Amino acid sequence: VVVFPTGPAVDNAAVDYAANELRKRGEVRFQAAEDYDPGLPGRQLNIFEPDGRQLRASVYMWDHRLYITEAEGAPGAISLFRFEQSVVLLDENGDEINLDAARFEGRGR
């Protein structure tokens, strides 16, 4: 997690920069520019590195924090997928960030 104490709470340029740095590590076989939640930008990348290892990575930003995850291992290893799918972003109270629910309940930011 990289904290940006100043600037916008969600900085798409920072998300793009981090994703571009990850892309440099090998052949990008899949990438998605998907929000973690609507309004919370993110990128998911599946990269094959020159040494034959697979890198599954993601980048998200919320509330001045840039989250970067990386799982590296043998191509197709289920542990890579499990780690990637286990990532949950939490707010300052330790609750999962769920902007859809907050908007529905009238608490949207």
C-alpha positions as semicolon CSV with decimal commas, in nm:
position;residue;x (nm);y (nm);z (nm)
1;V;0,000;0,000;0,000
2;V;0,133;0,339;-0,101
3;V;-0,020;0,634;0,086
4;F;-0,070;0,963;-0,098
5;P;-0,143;1,210;0,185
6;T;-0,215;1,494;-0,056
7;G;-0,389;1,515;-0,390
8;P;-0,707;1,345;-0,499
9;A;-0,846;1,058;-0,293
10;V;-0,865;0,853;-0,614
11;D;-0,594;0,929;-0,869
12;N;-0,641;0,745;-1,199
13;A;-0,295;0,857;-1,315
14;A;-0,134;0,681;-1,017
15;V;-0,332;0,363;-1,093
16;D;-0,225;0,376;-1,458
17;Y;0,140;0,441;-1,369
18;A;0,155;0,142;-1,132
19;A;-0,014;-0,083;-1,389
20;N;0,229;0,031;-1,659
21;E;0,524;-0,054;-1,435
22;L;0,384;-0,405;-1,384
23;R;0,330;-0,449;-1,760
24;K;0,704;-0,397;-1,814
25;R;0,775;-0,725;-1,633
26;G;0,673;-0,950;-1,920
27;E;0,414;-1,050;-2,176
28;V;0,068;-0,930;-2,077
29;R;-0,174;-1,213;-2,155
30;F;-0,479;-1,059;-1,992
31;Q;-0,566;-0,723;-1,850
32;A;-0,884;-0,565;-1,726
33;A;-0,948;-0,205;-1,639
34;E;-1,226;-0,282;-1,397
35;D;-1,340;-0,104;-1,087
36;Y;-1,313;-0,290;-0,759
37;D;-1,645;-0,120;-0,693
38;P;-1,807;0,156;-0,905
39;G;-1,596;0,468;-0,850
40;L;-1,299;0,274;-0,714
41;P;-1,069;0,227;-1,014
42;G;-0,850;-0,073;-1,064
43;R;-0,650;-0,287;-1,302
44;Q;-0,603;-0,662;-1,309
45;L;-0,310;-0,810;-1,497
46;N;-0,197;-1,159;-1,593
47;I;0,166;-1,141;-1,704
48;F;0,411;-1,410;-1,811
49;E;0,764;-1,313;-1,715
50;P;1,073;-1,388;-1,926
51;D;1,179;-1,666;-1,683
52;G;0,851;-1,851;-1,750
53;R;0,683;-1,760;-1,422
54;Q;0,335;-1,616;-1,410
55;L;0,250;-1,289;-1,235
56;R;-0,107;-1,212;-1,138
57;A;-0,130;-0,855;-1,016
58;S;-0,384;-0,589;-0,935
59;V;-0,382;-0,217;-0,866
60;Y;-0,661;-0,026;-0,691
61;M;-0,692;0,316;-0,532
62;W;-0,922;0,450;-0,263
63;D;-0,900;0,722;0,002
64;H;-0,541;0,829;-0,081
65;R;-0,413;0,469;-0,075
66;L;-0,279;0,284;-0,377
67;Y;-0,311;-0,092;-0,330
68;I;-0,079;-0,314;-0,538
69;T;-0,099;-0,692;-0,514
70;E;0,133;-0,944;-0,675
71;A;0,123;-1,323;-0,682
72;E;0,406;-1,494;-0,870
73;G;0,459;-1,862;-0,935
74;A;0,440;-2,152;-1,174
75;P;0,206;-2,090;-1,468
76;G;-0,148;-2,196;-1,388
77;A;-0,083;-2,255;-1,017
78;I;-0,415;-2,241;-0,834
79;S;-0,249;-2,056;-0,545
80;L;-0,201;-1,754;-0,773
81;F;-0,570;-1,741;-0,852
82;R;-0,670;-1,797;-0,490
83;F;-0,453;-1,510;-0,371
84;E;-0,580;-1,279;-0,643
85;Q;-0,941;-1,357;-0,555
86;S;-0,884;-1,322;-0,179
87;V;-0,800;-0,951;-0,187
88;V;-1,051;-0,736;0,001
89;L;-1,015;-0,361;0,045
90;L;-1,112;-0,235;0,389
91;D;-1,213;0,110;0,511
92;E;-1,081;0,285;0,823
93;N;-1,322;0,078;1,039
94;G;-1,209;-0,255;0,898
95;D;-1,524;-0,300;0,689
96;E;-1,513;-0,400;0,325
97;I;-1,540;-0,103;0,093
98;N;-1,877;-0,138;-0,076
99;L;-1,972;0,180;-0,255
100;D;-2,284;0,028;-0,410
101;A;-2,427;-0,055;-0,068
102;A;-2,332;0,289;0,067
103;R;-2,512;0,460;-0,221
104;F;-2,814;0,236;-0,180
105;E;-2,832;0,316;0,191
106;G;-2,790;0,691;0,124
107;R;-2,433;0,706;0,256
108;G;-2,258;0,754;-0,079
109;R;-1,936;0,953;-0,078
